[in-house]
Amino acid sequence: MSDSEKSAQAAQGGQAAQGAQGGQAAQAAQGGTRKRADARRNEKTLLDAAAAVFVTSGVEAPIRDIAAEAGVGTATIYRHFPTRADLIIAVYRHQIEALAEAGPALLAAGPTPYAALGRWINLFIDFLVTKHGLAAVLRSDEAGFEALHAYFLDRLVPVCGRLLDAAAAAGEIRSDVAALQLMRGVGNLCIGAENDSRYDARPLVELLIAGLRRV
């Protein structure tokens, strides 16, 4: 074999090795992406379960109830969220993002902007259970609570505003109610549930939303 043939063969071998390494790197990257996606799905399952339990039983609900709702062991909950405060904060953020995404989706689904507003407010009531619980948990961390409250306002006030604007543009409701004003009104009606499990704010909130209709 000539020197030139040996050089060509060596080059081909190097290219093959590089190709194999590149393939392994790509497989490793894909595997890492899948693991991250699985981790996000698993965490979402836990947060959905915790949110559902908080709505029915409050933020002091036993961790075992959340684990049962999610179909996992309590150790899995603690591995993701070492303290109850960690869990409540994570659920708070999770519910805010879900509410922010729900506004446009409900408007698109119809049947009317007013109906979409009513459905969104119903979801907002569920979220307020977590929000009120968060205030109690972070009572000693005023700065932390204020930061999360600012995050809540930044994400959800514009969403509520778009729902109100759409319903007003459709001639379904009056146009002089601001989003923050409405959200505070709903929040104030829901405060009673903290100390009385028999209190249900939904009928009063329905009256409030009905009062927005044009007559």
LINBEL-V685820 format. One record per pair of residues at least 4 apart in sequence whose ideal C-beta (glycine too) atoms are under 6 Angstrom apart, sorted by sequence separation. I is the first residue (numbers start at 0). J is the second residue. If there is no record, write none. Layout:
BEGIN
[[I,J] [I,J]]
END
This chain:
BEGIN
[[0,4] [52,56] [56,60] [60,64] [71,75] [81,85] [101,105] [110,114] [133,137] [151,155] [152,156] [176,180] [191,195] [200,204] [0,5] [53,58] [66,71] [80,85] [166,171] [167,172] [176,181] [66,72] [80,86] [137,143] [166,172] [192,198] [66,73] [137,144] [167,174] [191,198] [52,60] [106,115] [63,73] [66,76] [105,115] [62,73] [189,200] [52,64] [188,200] [52,65] [105,118] [62,76] [105,119] [163,178] [188,203] [49,65] [52,68] [188,204] [48,65] [51,68] [102,119] [160,178] [159,178] [185,204] [48,68] [48,69] [101,122] [156,178] [156,179] [159,182] [184,207] [45,69] [98,122] [44,69] [98,126] [58,87] [94,126] [45,79] [94,129] [49,86] [91,129] [173,211] [90,129] [172,211] [50,90] [172,212] [49,90] [91,133] [46,89] [119,162] [46,90] [50,94] [87,132] [87,133] [116,162] [46,93] [115,162] [87,136] [116,166] [84,136] [112,165] [113,166] [112,166] [99,154] [95,151] [102,158] [98,155] [112,169] [113,171] [95,154] [99,158] [106,165] [127,186] [102,162] [127,189] [131,193] [54,125] [54,128] [58,132] [53,128] [53,129] [120,208] [117,208]]
END
